[in-house]
Amino acid sequence: MSFADLGLSDELLRAVTDAGYTEPTPIQQQSIPPVLMGKDLIGIAQTGTGKTAAFVLPMIDILGEGRTRALMPRSLILEPTRELAAQVAENFEKYGTHHKLSMALLIGGVQMGDQVKALEKGVDVLIATPGRLMDLFGRGKILLNGCSLLVIDEADRMLDMGFIPDIEEICTKLPKDRQTLLFSATMPPVIKKLADKFLNDPKRVEVARPATTNTNITQYLIETSTMKKRETLRALLEAENVQAGIIFCNRKTTVRELNKSLQRHGVRSAEIHGDMDQPARLAELERFKKGDVNILVASDVAARGLDIKGVSHVYNFDAPWHPDDYVHRIGRTGRAGAKGTAYTLVTKEDAENIANIEKLTGQKINRVKLRGAPAPAEDEGARDEAPRGRSRKAEDDKPRRGRGKKEEPQREEARREEPRREARAEPPRRDRDRRRDERDPNRDLGPDEGWNGPIPDFLNYTLAAE
């Protein structure tokens, strides 16, 4: 099937061809015809399968006729994050090049002045985050009673961010006879209730089971320890020779600290998280897209819907707290039919999170251990008996304040010798089998019952001895 078979206009087909696309994805094949017919729609598909174009393309044709009025947008697209809103705006510019449609972007983190001026002129397409939209609506700067088409994108992310009450209020301000499209990668009960309340006899399009992961993405769980996470991550980056990868962390503070650590070790990395203002976030994304940096350290602000070409690897530095976030994180790679690889660094404390992820996705993730990495049991031994969050050997961290009044300043040469002393000091718990293995590294240890598939390249990488 080609795009011409979907009923799109010649002008739009020309724009799609100019953009380099020839065949629609499954979600586009099943969504575009009913949207052009004016039906409400629920679209469920894996991230990275082309959901954005599935509503942008028919919207351009639907809005091709008609005129705008001041403060009254003709259509509204709700996005959970500023980055997603900006990305949808880019899609409208790309595909609407042969149409004379006006567009406005309403997002936080930037001045309202230009946004209000655009609304006063009248817009065909309004792309907004719920917070900024509700703010301007409350100020009387926008009217929604002329909006005939509503798109709720990444609905499950709206739920996670607490936007559902805002969405419900926005829906009550819109005309009842509007057309409503709802897209999501997962379909929790709250979203189903929202759809039942505000959609009229919607057509349901489901090209993959909810919360399934892309089959083009090879997934691994890398066993490590809390104190060795950064070292293990750097080993993976070096072994794979990553050209473009995204590293996800659970906390914004972890994003900042990890990015600084990687930069100190010569990695060309940048960071993006919710504490950054909008211009800074967009600037970092642009650097990553252009290839000025090849590693982007991010919080979950970048986990939903961002379509960055060429991302070959995703690393979960922290196992996500919510299993849905795992699906969206690894979906940044393996897009548009490309192959991708996703690694998740796991410690013993992550067992419950991983179990929830595997339950949600319905698949067992390959568990492997990087050769030369410390066994989890060693982390609990005498050498690493330190309070959580502290490490006796923090080669990529600055010394912390208040490490103890009894600690005496050490000479530079003594500090240089410390790793050697640690290497010589063998914990008493190491058994004779370990010593025999070190003397005879070629000894046959028997089959590895935990992994029967092909051996990934990164397993041939060995961490340097301390």
Contacts in CASP RR format, 6 or more apart in sequence:
PFRMAT RR
TARGET T0000
AUTHOR 0000-0000-0000
METHOD contacts of the structure
MODEL  1
MSFADLGLSDELLRAVTDAGYTEPTPIQQQSIPPVLMGKDLIGIAQTGTG
KTAAFVLPMIDILGEGRTRALMPRSLILEPTRELAAQVAENFEKYGTHHK
LSMALLIGGVQMGDQVKALEKGVDVLIATPGRLMDLFGRGKILLNGCSLL
VIDEADRMLDMGFIPDIEEICTKLPKDRQTLLFSATMPPVIKKLADKFLN
DPKRVEVARPATTNTNITQYLIETSTMKKRETLRALLEAENVQAGIIFCN
RKTTVRELNKSLQRHGVRSAEIHGDMDQPARLAELERFKKGDVNILVASD
VAARGLDIKGVSHVYNFDAPWHPDDYVHRIGRTGRAGAKGTAYTLVTKED
AENIANIEKLTGQKINRVKLRGAPAPAEDEGARDEAPRGRSRKAEDDKPR
RGRGKKEEPQREEARREEPRREARAEPPRRDRDRRRDERDPNRDLGPDEG
WNGPIPDFLNYTLAAE
1 23 0 8 1.000
1 24 0 8 1.000
1 29 0 8 1.000
2 22 0 8 1.000
2 23 0 8 1.000
2 24 0 8 1.000
3 13 0 8 1.000
3 16 0 8 1.000
3 21 0 8 1.000
3 22 0 8 1.000
3 23 0 8 1.000
3 24 0 8 1.000
3 57 0 8 1.000
4 13 0 8 1.000
6 24 0 8 1.000
6 28 0 8 1.000
6 29 0 8 1.000
6 32 0 8 1.000
6 33 0 8 1.000
6 36 0 8 1.000
6 57 0 8 1.000
7 32 0 8 1.000
7 33 0 8 1.000
7 36 0 8 1.000
8 16 0 8 1.000
8 32 0 8 1.000
8 36 0 8 1.000
8 57 0 8 1.000
8 58 0 8 1.000
8 61 0 8 1.000
9 61 0 8 1.000
11 98 0 8 1.000
11 99 0 8 1.000
12 57 0 8 1.000
12 60 0 8 1.000
12 61 0 8 1.000
12 95 0 8 1.000
12 96 0 8 1.000
12 98 0 8 1.000
12 99 0 8 1.000
14 98 0 8 1.000
15 94 0 8 1.000
15 95 0 8 1.000
15 96 0 8 1.000
15 97 0 8 1.000
15 98 0 8 1.000
16 57 0 8 1.000
16 95 0 8 1.000
18 97 0 8 1.000
19 94 0 8 1.000
19 95 0 8 1.000
21 53 0 8 1.000
24 32 0 8 1.000
25 49 0 8 1.000
25 50 0 8 1.000
25 53 0 8 1.000
25 54 0 8 1.000
25 207 0 8 1.000
25 336 0 8 1.000
26 45 0 8 1.000
26 49 0 8 1.000
26 207 0 8 1.000
27 43 0 8 1.000
27 45 0 8 1.000
27 49 0 8 1.000
27 50 0 8 1.000
27 51 0 8 1.000
27 54 0 8 1.000
27 205 0 8 1.000
27 207 0 8 1.000
28 50 0 8 1.000
28 53 0 8 1.000
28 54 0 8 1.000
28 57 0 8 1.000
30 205 0 8 1.000
30 207 0 8 1.000
31 41 0 8 1.000
31 43 0 8 1.000
31 54 0 8 1.000
31 55 0 8 1.000
31 58 0 8 1.000
31 205 0 8 1.000
32 54 0 8 1.000
32 57 0 8 1.000
32 58 0 8 1.000
34 41 0 8 1.000
34 203 0 8 1.000
34 205 0 8 1.000
35 41 0 8 1.000
35 54 0 8 1.000
35 55 0 8 1.000
35 58 0 8 1.000
35 59 0 8 1.000
35 62 0 8 1.000
35 179 0 8 1.000
35 181 0 8 1.000
36 58 0 8 1.000
36 61 0 8 1.000
36 62 0 8 1.000
38 62 0 8 1.000
38 179 0 8 1.000
39 179 0 8 1.000
39 201 0 8 1.000
39 202 0 8 1.000
39 203 0 8 1.000
40 179 0 8 1.000
40 180 0 8 1.000
40 181 0 8 1.000
40 199 0 8 1.000
40 200 0 8 1.000
40 201 0 8 1.000
40 202 0 8 1.000
40 203 0 8 1.000
41 180 0 8 1.000
41 181 0 8 1.000
41 182 0 8 1.000
41 202 0 8 1.000
41 203 0 8 1.000
41 204 0 8 1.000
41 205 0 8 1.000
42 182 0 8 1.000
42 183 0 8 1.000
42 184 0 8 1.000
42 187 0 8 1.000
42 195 0 8 1.000
42 199 0 8 1.000
42 202 0 8 1.000
42 203 0 8 1.000
42 204 0 8 1.000
42 205 0 8 1.000
43 51 0 8 1.000
43 54 0 8 1.000
43 181 0 8 1.000
43 182 0 8 1.000
43 183 0 8 1.000
43 184 0 8 1.000
43 204 0 8 1.000
43 205 0 8 1.000
43 206 0 8 1.000
44 183 0 8 1.000
44 184 0 8 1.000
44 185 0 8 1.000
44 186 0 8 1.000
44 187 0 8 1.000
44 204 0 8 1.000
44 205 0 8 1.000
44 206 0 8 1.000
44 207 0 8 1.000
44 208 0 8 1.000
44 210 0 8 1.000
45 51 0 8 1.000
45 183 0 8 1.000
45 185 0 8 1.000
45 205 0 8 1.000
45 206 0 8 1.000
45 207 0 8 1.000
45 208 0 8 1.000
46 185 0 8 1.000
46 207 0 8 1.000
46 208 0 8 1.000
46 212 0 8 1.000
46 213 0 8 1.000
46 214 0 8 1.000
46 327 0 8 1.000
46 331 0 8 1.000
47 185 0 8 1.000
47 214 0 8 1.000
47 304 0 8 1.000
47 305 0 8 1.000
47 327 0 8 1.000
47 328 0 8 1.000
47 331 0 8 1.000
47 332 0 8 1.000
48 214 0 8 1.000
48 305 0 8 1.000
48 307 0 8 1.000
48 331 0 8 1.000
48 334 0 8 1.000
48 335 0 8 1.000
48 336 0 8 1.000
49 207 0 8 1.000
49 208 0 8 1.000
49 214 0 8 1.000
50 336 0 8 1.000
51 153 0 8 1.000
51 183 0 8 1.000
52 87 0 8 1.000
52 88 0 8 1.000
52 91 0 8 1.000
52 153 0 8 1.000
52 305 0 8 1.000
52 307 0 8 1.000
53 91 0 8 1.000
53 95 0 8 1.000
54 183 0 8 1.000
55 77 0 8 1.000
55 151 0 8 1.000
55 153 0 8 1.000
55 181 0 8 1.000
55 183 0 8 1.000
56 88 0 8 1.000
56 91 0 8 1.000
56 92 0 8 1.000
56 95 0 8 1.000
57 95 0 8 1.000
59 75 0 8 1.000
59 125 0 8 1.000
59 149 0 8 1.000
59 151 0 8 1.000
60 92 0 8 1.000
60 95 0 8 1.000
60 96 0 8 1.000
60 99 0 8 1.000
60 101 0 8 1.000
62 75 0 8 1.000
62 149 0 8 1.000
63 74 0 8 1.000
63 75 0 8 1.000
63 99 0 8 1.000
63 101 0 8 1.000
63 124 0 8 1.000
63 125 0 8 1.000
63 149 0 8 1.000
64 99 0 8 1.000
64 101 0 8 1.000
64 124 0 8 1.000
66 74 0 8 1.000
68 74 0 8 1.000
68 102 0 8 1.000
68 121 0 8 1.000
68 122 0 8 1.000
68 123 0 8 1.000
68 124 0 8 1.000
69 122 0 8 1.000
69 146 0 8 1.000
70 119 0 8 1.000
70 120 0 8 1.000
70 121 0 8 1.000
70 122 0 8 1.000
71 119 0 8 1.000
71 120 0 8 1.000
71 122 0 8 1.000
71 141 0 8 1.000
71 142 0 8 1.000
71 143 0 8 1.000
72 122 0 8 1.000
72 142 0 8 1.000
72 143 0 8 1.000
72 144 0 8 1.000
72 145 0 8 1.000
72 146 0 8 1.000
72 147 0 8 1.000
73 104 0 8 1.000
73 119 0 8 1.000
73 122 0 8 1.000
73 123 0 8 1.000
73 124 0 8 1.000
73 125 0 8 1.000
73 126 0 8 1.000
73 142 0 8 1.000
73 144 0 8 1.000
73 146 0 8 1.000
73 147 0 8 1.000
74 123 0 8 1.000
74 124 0 8 1.000
74 125 0 8 1.000
74 146 0 8 1.000
74 147 0 8 1.000
74 148 0 8 1.000
74 149 0 8 1.000
75 124 0 8 1.000
75 125 0 8 1.000
75 126 0 8 1.000
75 147 0 8 1.000
75 148 0 8 1.000
75 149 0 8 1.000
75 150 0 8 1.000
75 151 0 8 1.000
76 126 0 8 1.000
76 128 0 8 1.000
76 133 0 8 1.000
76 144 0 8 1.000
76 147 0 8 1.000
76 149 0 8 1.000
76 150 0 8 1.000
76 151 0 8 1.000
76 170 0 8 1.000
76 174 0 8 1.000
77 85 0 8 1.000
77 88 0 8 1.000
77 125 0 8 1.000
77 126 0 8 1.000
77 127 0 8 1.000
77 128 0 8 1.000
77 150 0 8 1.000
77 151 0 8 1.000
77 153 0 8 1.000
78 128 0 8 1.000
78 129 0 8 1.000
78 130 0 8 1.000
78 133 0 8 1.000
78 150 0 8 1.000
78 151 0 8 1.000
78 152 0 8 1.000
78 153 0 8 1.000
78 158 0 8 1.000
78 167 0 8 1.000
78 170 0 8 1.000
79 85 0 8 1.000
79 88 0 8 1.000
79 127 0 8 1.000
79 128 0 8 1.000
79 129 0 8 1.000
79 153 0 8 1.000
79 154 0 8 1.000
80 129 0 8 1.000
80 130 0 8 1.000
80 153 0 8 1.000
80 154 0 8 1.000
80 157 0 8 1.000
80 158 0 8 1.000
80 160 0 8 1.000
80 161 0 8 1.000
80 163 0 8 1.000
80 304 0 8 1.000
81 129 0 8 1.000
81 157 0 8 1.000
81 301 0 8 1.000
81 304 0 8 1.000
82 107 0 8 1.000
82 108 0 8 1.000
82 109 0 8 1.000
82 129 0 8 1.000
82 278 0 8 1.000
82 281 0 8 1.000
83 281 0 8 1.000
83 282 0 8 1.000
83 285 0 8 1.000
83 301 0 8 1.000
83 302 0 8 1.000
83 306 0 8 1.000
84 153 0 8 1.000
84 154 0 8 1.000
84 304 0 8 1.000
84 305 0 8 1.000
84 306 0 8 1.000
85 105 0 8 1.000
85 106 0 8 1.000
85 107 0 8 1.000
85 127 0 8 1.000
85 128 0 8 1.000
85 129 0 8 1.000
86 105 0 8 1.000
86 107 0 8 1.000
86 282 0 8 1.000
87 305 0 8 1.000
87 306 0 8 1.000
87 307 0 8 1.000
88 127 0 8 1.000
88 153 0 8 1.000
89 103 0 8 1.000
89 105 0 8 1.000
89 127 0 8 1.000
92 101 0 8 1.000
92 103 0 8 1.000
92 125 0 8 1.000
92 127 0 8 1.000
93 103 0 8 1.000
101 124 0 8 1.000
101 125 0 8 1.000
102 118 0 8 1.000
102 121 0 8 1.000
102 122 0 8 1.000
102 123 0 8 1.000
102 124 0 8 1.000
102 125 0 8 1.000
103 123 0 8 1.000
103 124 0 8 1.000
103 125 0 8 1.000
103 126 0 8 1.000
103 127 0 8 1.000
104 115 0 8 1.000
104 118 0 8 1.000
104 119 0 8 1.000
104 122 0 8 1.000
104 123 0 8 1.000
104 125 0 8 1.000
104 126 0 8 1.000
104 127 0 8 1.000
105 115 0 8 1.000
105 127 0 8 1.000
105 128 0 8 1.000
106 115 0 8 1.000
106 126 0 8 1.000
106 127 0 8 1.000
106 128 0 8 1.000
106 129 0 8 1.000
106 132 0 8 1.000
106 133 0 8 1.000
106 136 0 8 1.000
107 128 0 8 1.000
107 129 0 8 1.000
107 132 0 8 1.000
107 278 0 8 1.000
108 129 0 8 1.000
108 131 0 8 1.000
108 132 0 8 1.000
108 278 0 8 1.000
109 277 0 8 1.000
109 278 0 8 1.000
110 278 0 8 1.000
110 279 0 8 1.000
112 135 0 8 1.000
112 136 0 8 1.000
112 141 0 8 1.000
115 132 0 8 1.000
115 136 0 8 1.000
116 136 0 8 1.000
116 141 0 8 1.000
119 126 0 8 1.000
119 136 0 8 1.000
119 141 0 8 1.000
119 142 0 8 1.000
126 142 0 8 1.000
126 147 0 8 1.000
130 158 0 8 1.000
130 163 0 8 1.000
130 166 0 8 1.000
130 167 0 8 1.000
130 170 0 8 1.000
131 163 0 8 1.000
131 166 0 8 1.000
133 142 0 8 1.000
133 170 0 8 1.000
134 166 0 8 1.000
134 169 0 8 1.000
134 170 0 8 1.000
136 142 0 8 1.000
137 144 0 8 1.000
137 170 0 8 1.000
137 173 0 8 1.000
144 170 0 8 1.000
144 173 0 8 1.000
144 174 0 8 1.000
145 173 0 8 1.000
145 174 0 8 1.000
145 175 0 8 1.000
146 174 0 8 1.000
146 175 0 8 1.000
147 174 0 8 1.000
147 175 0 8 1.000
147 178 0 8 1.000
148 175 0 8 1.000
148 177 0 8 1.000
148 178 0 8 1.000
148 179 0 8 1.000
149 178 0 8 1.000
149 179 0 8 1.000
149 180 0 8 1.000
149 181 0 8 1.000
150 171 0 8 1.000
150 174 0 8 1.000
150 178 0 8 1.000
150 179 0 8 1.000
150 180 0 8 1.000
150 181 0 8 1.000
151 180 0 8 1.000
151 181 0 8 1.000
151 182 0 8 1.000
151 183 0 8 1.000
152 158 0 8 1.000
152 167 0 8 1.000
152 180 0 8 1.000
152 181 0 8 1.000
152 182 0 8 1.000
152 183 0 8 1.000
152 194 0 8 1.000
153 183 0 8 1.000
154 183 0 8 1.000
154 184 0 8 1.000
154 185 0 8 1.000
154 304 0 8 1.000
154 305 0 8 1.000
155 182 0 8 1.000
155 183 0 8 1.000
155 184 0 8 1.000
155 191 0 8 1.000
155 194 0 8 1.000
156 184 0 8 1.000
156 185 0 8 1.000
156 186 0 8 1.000
156 187 0 8 1.000
156 188 0 8 1.000
156 191 0 8 1.000
156 324 0 8 1.000
157 304 0 8 1.000
157 328 0 8 1.000
158 164 0 8 1.000
158 167 0 8 1.000
159 188 0 8 1.000
159 190 0 8 1.000
159 191 0 8 1.000
160 322 0 8 1.000
160 324 0 8 1.000
160 325 0 8 1.000
164 190 0 8 1.000
164 194 0 8 1.000
167 194 0 8 1.000
168 194 0 8 1.000
168 197 0 8 1.000
168 198 0 8 1.000
171 180 0 8 1.000
171 197 0 8 1.000
171 198 0 8 1.000
180 198 0 8 1.000
180 199 0 8 1.000
180 200 0 8 1.000
180 202 0 8 1.000
182 191 0 8 1.000
182 194 0 8 1.000
182 195 0 8 1.000
182 199 0 8 1.000
182 202 0 8 1.000
184 191 0 8 1.000
185 210 0 8 1.000
185 211 0 8 1.000
185 324 0 8 1.000
185 327 0 8 1.000
185 328 0 8 1.000
186 210 0 8 1.000
186 211 0 8 1.000
186 324 0 8 1.000
186 327 0 8 1.000
187 210 0 8 1.000
188 324 0 8 1.000
195 202 0 8 1.000
211 323 0 8 1.000
211 324 0 8 1.000
211 327 0 8 1.000
211 360 0 8 1.000
211 361 0 8 1.000
212 327 0 8 1.000
212 361 0 8 1.000
212 362 0 8 1.000
213 219 0 8 1.000
213 326 0 8 1.000
213 327 0 8 1.000
213 330 0 8 1.000
213 331 0 8 1.000
213 361 0 8 1.000
213 363 0 8 1.000
214 330 0 8 1.000
214 331 0 8 1.000
214 334 0 8 1.000
216 334 0 8 1.000
216 337 0 8 1.000
216 338 0 8 1.000
216 339 0 8 1.000
216 340 0 8 1.000
217 314 0 8 1.000
217 330 0 8 1.000
217 331 0 8 1.000
217 333 0 8 1.000
217 334 0 8 1.000
217 339 0 8 1.000
217 340 0 8 1.000
217 341 0 8 1.000
217 342 0 8 1.000
218 339 0 8 1.000
218 340 0 8 1.000
218 341 0 8 1.000
218 342 0 8 1.000
218 366 0 8 1.000
218 456 0 8 1.000
219 330 0 8 1.000
219 341 0 8 1.000
219 342 0 8 1.000
219 343 0 8 1.000
219 344 0 8 1.000
219 365 0 8 1.000
219 366 0 8 1.000
220 341 0 8 1.000
220 342 0 8 1.000
220 343 0 8 1.000
220 344 0 8 1.000
220 365 0 8 1.000
220 366 0 8 1.000
220 367 0 8 1.000
220 368 0 8 1.000
220 456 0 8 1.000
221 343 0 8 1.000
221 344 0 8 1.000
221 346 0 8 1.000
221 354 0 8 1.000
221 365 0 8 1.000
221 366 0 8 1.000
221 367 0 8 1.000
221 368 0 8 1.000
222 232 0 8 1.000
222 236 0 8 1.000
222 343 0 8 1.000
222 344 0 8 1.000
222 345 0 8 1.000
222 346 0 8 1.000
222 368 0 8 1.000
222 369 0 8 1.000
222 370 0 8 1.000
222 373 0 8 1.000
223 346 0 8 1.000
223 347 0 8 1.000
223 367 0 8 1.000
223 368 0 8 1.000
223 369 0 8 1.000
223 370 0 8 1.000
223 373 0 8 1.000
223 376 0 8 1.000
224 232 0 8 1.000
224 345 0 8 1.000
224 346 0 8 1.000
224 347 0 8 1.000
224 370 0 8 1.000
224 373 0 8 1.000
224 374 0 8 1.000
224 376 0 8 1.000
225 347 0 8 1.000
225 374 0 8 1.000
225 376 0 8 1.000
225 378 0 8 1.000
225 379 0 8 1.000
225 384 0 8 1.000
226 347 0 8 1.000
226 349 0 8 1.000
226 379 0 8 1.000
226 388 0 8 1.000
226 389 0 8 1.000
227 379 0 8 1.000
227 384 0 8 1.000
227 391 0 8 1.000
227 393 0 8 1.000
228 373 0 8 1.000
228 374 0 8 1.000
228 379 0 8 1.000
229 317 0 8 1.000
229 345 0 8 1.000
229 347 0 8 1.000
230 258 0 8 1.000
230 261 0 8 1.000
230 396 0 8 1.000
231 373 0 8 1.000
231 463 0 8 1.000
232 345 0 8 1.000
232 370 0 8 1.000
232 373 0 8 1.000
232 463 0 8 1.000
233 247 0 8 1.000
233 258 0 8 1.000
233 315 0 8 1.000
233 317 0 8 1.000
233 345 0 8 1.000
234 262 0 8 1.000
234 265 0 8 1.000
234 267 0 8 1.000
235 370 0 8 1.000
235 373 0 8 1.000
235 458 0 8 1.000
235 461 0 8 1.000
235 463 0 8 1.000
236 315 0 8 1.000
236 343 0 8 1.000
236 370 0 8 1.000
236 458 0 8 1.000
236 461 0 8 1.000
237 267 0 8 1.000
237 295 0 8 1.000
238 461 0 8 1.000
239 457 0 8 1.000
239 458 0 8 1.000
239 460 0 8 1.000
239 461 0 8 1.000
240 313 0 8 1.000
240 341 0 8 1.000
240 457 0 8 1.000
240 458 0 8 1.000
242 294 0 8 1.000
242 295 0 8 1.000
242 312 0 8 1.000
242 313 0 8 1.000
243 294 0 8 1.000
243 310 0 8 1.000
243 312 0 8 1.000
244 288 0 8 1.000
244 291 0 8 1.000
244 294 0 8 1.000
244 308 0 8 1.000
244 310 0 8 1.000
244 311 0 8 1.000
244 312 0 8 1.000
244 313 0 8 1.000
245 294 0 8 1.000
245 295 0 8 1.000
245 296 0 8 1.000
245 311 0 8 1.000
245 312 0 8 1.000
245 313 0 8 1.000
245 314 0 8 1.000
245 315 0 8 1.000
245 333 0 8 1.000
246 295 0 8 1.000
246 296 0 8 1.000
246 297 0 8 1.000
246 298 0 8 1.000
246 302 0 8 1.000
246 308 0 8 1.000
246 311 0 8 1.000
246 313 0 8 1.000
246 314 0 8 1.000
246 315 0 8 1.000
246 329 0 8 1.000
246 332 0 8 1.000
246 333 0 8 1.000
247 258 0 8 1.000
247 269 0 8 1.000
247 295 0 8 1.000
247 296 0 8 1.000
247 297 0 8 1.000
247 298 0 8 1.000
247 314 0 8 1.000
247 315 0 8 1.000
247 316 0 8 1.000
247 317 0 8 1.000
248 298 0 8 1.000
248 299 0 8 1.000
248 300 0 8 1.000
248 302 0 8 1.000
248 303 0 8 1.000
248 314 0 8 1.000
248 315 0 8 1.000
248 316 0 8 1.000
248 317 0 8 1.000
248 318 0 8 1.000
248 320 0 8 1.000
248 329 0 8 1.000
249 255 0 8 1.000
249 258 0 8 1.000
249 297 0 8 1.000
249 298 0 8 1.000
249 299 0 8 1.000
249 317 0 8 1.000
249 318 0 8 1.000
250 299 0 8 1.000
250 300 0 8 1.000
250 318 0 8 1.000
250 320 0 8 1.000
250 321 0 8 1.000
251 299 0 8 1.000
251 318 0 8 1.000
252 273 0 8 1.000
252 274 0 8 1.000
252 275 0 8 1.000
252 299 0 8 1.000
254 317 0 8 1.000
254 318 0 8 1.000
255 271 0 8 1.000
255 272 0 8 1.000
255 273 0 8 1.000
255 297 0 8 1.000
255 298 0 8 1.000
255 299 0 8 1.000
256 271 0 8 1.000
256 273 0 8 1.000
257 397 0 8 1.000
258 297 0 8 1.000
258 317 0 8 1.000
259 269 0 8 1.000
259 270 0 8 1.000
259 271 0 8 1.000
259 297 0 8 1.000
261 396 0 8 1.000
261 397 0 8 1.000
262 269 0 8 1.000
262 295 0 8 1.000
262 297 0 8 1.000
263 269 0 8 1.000
264 396 0 8 1.000
265 396 0 8 1.000
267 295 0 8 1.000
268 292 0 8 1.000
268 293 0 8 1.000
268 294 0 8 1.000
268 295 0 8 1.000
269 293 0 8 1.000
269 294 0 8 1.000
269 295 0 8 1.000
269 296 0 8 1.000
269 297 0 8 1.000
270 284 0 8 1.000
270 287 0 8 1.000
270 288 0 8 1.000
270 293 0 8 1.000
270 295 0 8 1.000
270 296 0 8 1.000
270 297 0 8 1.000
271 284 0 8 1.000
271 296 0 8 1.000
271 297 0 8 1.000
271 298 0 8 1.000
272 281 0 8 1.000
272 284 0 8 1.000
272 285 0 8 1.000
272 296 0 8 1.000
272 297 0 8 1.000
272 298 0 8 1.000
272 299 0 8 1.000
272 301 0 8 1.000
272 302 0 8 1.000
273 298 0 8 1.000
273 299 0 8 1.000
273 301 0 8 1.000
274 281 0 8 1.000
274 299 0 8 1.000
274 301 0 8 1.000
276 284 0 8 1.000
281 301 0 8 1.000
284 296 0 8 1.000
285 296 0 8 1.000
285 306 0 8 1.000
285 308 0 8 1.000
287 293 0 8 1.000
288 294 0 8 1.000
288 296 0 8 1.000
288 308 0 8 1.000
289 308 0 8 1.000
289 309 0 8 1.000
296 302 0 8 1.000
297 317 0 8 1.000
300 320 0 8 1.000
300 325 0 8 1.000
300 328 0 8 1.000
300 329 0 8 1.000
302 332 0 8 1.000
303 325 0 8 1.000
303 328 0 8 1.000
303 329 0 8 1.000
303 332 0 8 1.000
304 328 0 8 1.000
305 328 0 8 1.000
305 332 0 8 1.000
306 332 0 8 1.000
307 335 0 8 1.000
308 332 0 8 1.000
309 335 0 8 1.000
309 336 0 8 1.000
310 338 0 8 1.000
311 332 0 8 1.000
311 333 0 8 1.000
311 334 0 8 1.000
311 335 0 8 1.000
312 333 0 8 1.000
312 338 0 8 1.000
312 339 0 8 1.000
312 340 0 8 1.000
312 341 0 8 1.000
313 333 0 8 1.000
313 340 0 8 1.000
313 341 0 8 1.000
313 342 0 8 1.000
313 343 0 8 1.000
314 329 0 8 1.000
314 330 0 8 1.000
314 331 0 8 1.000
314 332 0 8 1.000
314 333 0 8 1.000
314 340 0 8 1.000
314 341 0 8 1.000
314 342 0 8 1.000
314 343 0 8 1.000
315 342 0 8 1.000
315 343 0 8 1.000
315 344 0 8 1.000
315 345 0 8 1.000
316 326 0 8 1.000
316 329 0 8 1.000
316 330 0 8 1.000
316 342 0 8 1.000
316 343 0 8 1.000
316 344 0 8 1.000
316 345 0 8 1.000
317 345 0 8 1.000
318 345 0 8 1.000
319 326 0 8 1.000
319 344 0 8 1.000
319 345 0 8 1.000
319 346 0 8 1.000
319 350 0 8 1.000
319 353 0 8 1.000
319 354 0 8 1.000
319 357 0 8 1.000
320 326 0 8 1.000
320 329 0 8 1.000
320 353 0 8 1.000
320 357 0 8 1.000
321 353 0 8 1.000
323 353 0 8 1.000
323 356 0 8 1.000
323 357 0 8 1.000
323 359 0 8 1.000
323 360 0 8 1.000
323 361 0 8 1.000
324 360 0 8 1.000
326 344 0 8 1.000
326 357 0 8 1.000
326 360 0 8 1.000
326 361 0 8 1.000
327 360 0 8 1.000
327 361 0 8 1.000
329 342 0 8 1.000
330 342 0 8 1.000
331 342 0 8 1.000
333 340 0 8 1.000
333 341 0 8 1.000
333 342 0 8 1.000
334 340 0 8 1.000
344 354 0 8 1.000
344 365 0 8 1.000
346 354 0 8 1.000
347 376 0 8 1.000
347 379 0 8 1.000
348 376 0 8 1.000
354 365 0 8 1.000
357 365 0 8 1.000
358 364 0 8 1.000
358 365 0 8 1.000
366 451 0 8 1.000
366 453 0 8 1.000
367 450 0 8 1.000
367 451 0 8 1.000
368 451 0 8 1.000
368 456 0 8 1.000
368 459 0 8 1.000
369 375 0 8 1.000
370 458 0 8 1.000
370 459 0 8 1.000
370 461 0 8 1.000
370 463 0 8 1.000
371 459 0 8 1.000
371 460 0 8 1.000
371 461 0 8 1.000
371 462 0 8 1.000
371 463 0 8 1.000
372 462 0 8 1.000
372 463 0 8 1.000
373 463 0 8 1.000
377 429 0 8 1.000
378 384 0 8 1.000
378 427 0 8 1.000
381 427 0 8 1.000
381 429 0 8 1.000
382 427 0 8 1.000
382 428 0 8 1.000
382 429 0 8 1.000
383 392 0 8 1.000
383 422 0 8 1.000
383 425 0 8 1.000
383 427 0 8 1.000
384 391 0 8 1.000
384 392 0 8 1.000
386 392 0 8 1.000
390 400 0 8 1.000
391 397 0 8 1.000
393 418 0 8 1.000
393 419 0 8 1.000
393 422 0 8 1.000
393 466 0 8 1.000
410 418 0 8 1.000
419 466 0 8 1.000
422 466 0 8 1.000
423 465 0 8 1.000
423 466 0 8 1.000
436 443 0 8 1.000
437 443 0 8 1.000
437 445 0 8 1.000
END
